[in-house]
């Protein structure tokens, strides 16, 4: 059996005297979707940042067998892409060029080739129609989906997603879920954190609940969504 792409062993995080979570163990295989749910404030975003190597934690976090951090610094590599709840788009670039730029930086593609790939991901998320617009003219939901398209376009083995469906209605939530399922079929792994169990239901993958004492497996619960 191949080694997991992501492995967390005994991961704990505290802020001063406040213990956020402890003893988190997690393995994520290639092509797997794992959804982590829990109420606001439980530490879902912090856990995601720990996987990305962006915050110090007790315990061990490895990506592709390599530590997520080295001497307290993010172990810079192209194995993962983190899409945050806030779109963080570049104001001086059109929506299309926001997405295309990651192709040019990570894959050294010519501008035209990068734009073609970017448009494909934008259309999958129903934001192809705003490709020429700038971020200030987009709604919050449109900005969020452009940011998600940028994460898709990075085509890294691991995609980390923080509440990326919080600003959309149920129909678009289902559309995002379908796009994520297609991404996973290509062999890429996805870890999504959300307070929304409905999103977890749509993804039909492994669902875990973060608590102060670690992760509880909810996969045995019948979470099917009827169409």
N, C-alpha and C positions, 0 to 999 in steps of 0.2 A: 504494500500500500504506500503511495507516495507521501512524502512529508507534507504537512499542512503549509499553506502560504503564510497564514497568520497564526502565531502562537503566543498566548498570554499565560503566564504561570505565576500564581500568587500575587497578582497586581493589586496594590492598595494605594490610596491617595488620601492625604489629610491636609487641611489648611490650618496650621497652628494646632490648637487643641481639638479642632473639629474634624472628625473622621468622616470622609465622604463615602467611601466604599472600601471593602477589604476582600482579600482572597479571591479575586476574579481570575478564573481559569477559562480559556477560550481557545478553540482551534477552528480555523476557517479553511476549507479546502478550495482548490481551484474550481471556478465555475459555480461556487455556492453563494446563495444569498442568505445573510443572517440579519434579522431585524431585532434591534434591542429597544424595548419599550420601557416606559416608566414615567412617573409624574415629573413636572418641572422641579429642578433643584436636586434631583437624586444623583446627578453627576454623569448623565449620558454624554454630553458634549465633552466633558473632561476625559472620559474614557476613550472617546473617538480621537481626541487630540493626543492621548497617550499612545494609541496605535500608530498615529502618524509621527510619533517621536517629538511632539511639540510641547510636552510637559513632563516634568520629572515625576516618576512614580517609584514606589517600592515594588520589587518583583522583576520579572523578566518579560520583555516584549520583543519578539523577533518577527521580521518580515522576510520571507524567502530564506530563512536560516540565519539572517544577519540582524544584529541588535538594531532596534528602531532609533536608539541614541548611542552616541559614542562620546564618553567624557562629558555628558550633560548637554551635548549639541546634537541636533537632528542629524541623523546619518543620511546625508544628501544622496538620493538616488532617484531613479525614475520608475520605481516599482509601484508608486501609489499616487492618487490624486484625491485631495480633500475638497469637497464642495460644502461650503458653510451655509447657514440659514440666511445670512446676508449676502446678497448677490456679489458685491464688490467688483462691479464692472468698471472698466476704464472709461471715464466720461468722454474722452477725446476720440474714442473709436466707435464706429457703428456697431450694432449688435452682431452683424456678420463678422466684422474684423475682430471683435472681442473673442469670438469662438475660433476664428481662423488662426489667430496669433499663437495659440497653444500648439497648433500643428506645426507652425513654422519653427517654434522654439524647441519642441521636443523631437520632432521628426525631420526637421530641416527641409520642409517641403517648400517649393516655390509658391508664391502668393496665390496664383490661380488654382493650383492643385489643392492648397490648404482651404481656400474658400469653397471649393466644390465639396470637399469632405465636411466642412463646417455646415454648409447648407443642408446636407443630408441629415445630420443630427438635429438641426433646428426644425426641419420639416417633420421629423419623427415626434417632436415635442410641440408641434403646432405653433411655432414662432417663426416659420419661414417668411410669413407675411410682414414681419417687422424688421427684416434683415438690414434694411438701409437706414433704419431709425437709430437715434442715439439714446443712451440709457435714460436721460432726463425725460424723454417723451413716452417711456414705457410704464405700464402699470406695475405694481409690485409683483403680481403673479407672472407677468411677462418677463420681468427682470430675473425672477427666480428660475424660470425655465430656460432663459438664455444662459444663465450661469450653469445650470445642469447640463445643457448641450455642450458647454465648454469642457465640463468634466468628462462627458462621453468622448469628446473629440481627442482628449489626451491619450486615450487607448492604453492606459496603464493596466498592469495585471490586477491591481487592487483599487477599488473605488470606494471612498469613505463619504457618506452622505449624512448631513446634519439637518433634519427637519425640512427636507427639500419639497415637501408637498403641503406645507402649512398654509400657503396663500392661494390654494386652488380648490375648486369645487369637486364633487365626487366624480363627475365624468372625466375631468382632467386628471384626477388622482388615479383613476383606472387606466387612462392613457399613459401616464408616467410609469405605472406598474408594468404595463405591457412592454414599454421600451426597456425597462430594467430587466425583464425576463429575457428579452432578446439579447441584451448585453451579456447576461450570464451564460446564455447558450453558446456564445463565442469563446467561453472559457475564462472570462474575467470574473473575479470575486467581488462581492459587494457587501459592505457592512453599513446598514442604515440605522440611525437612531431617530426615534420619534416618540411623541406622547400619544400618537394616534394608532390604536389597535386596528382600525379599519384598513390602514395602509399595509400593515403586516398581513392581514387576511388576504388582501389582493395579491401579495407576492408569493403566498403559498410555500414559503421556505421555512427555515428554522427560526422560531421566535423565542427570544429570551427576555426576561424581565430583570432589570437592574435593581438591586436592593442594597442597603448598607452592608449586607453580609455576602454579597456576590451576585451571581447570575442564577436565576431560576428558569428552567426549561419549560416553556408553555407549548411545546410542539405537540404534546399529547392531547391538548384541548382542541375540540372541533371548532376551527375558526373559518370555516368555509363561508364564502359570500355568494349568495344567489344572484343570478343576473336578472 
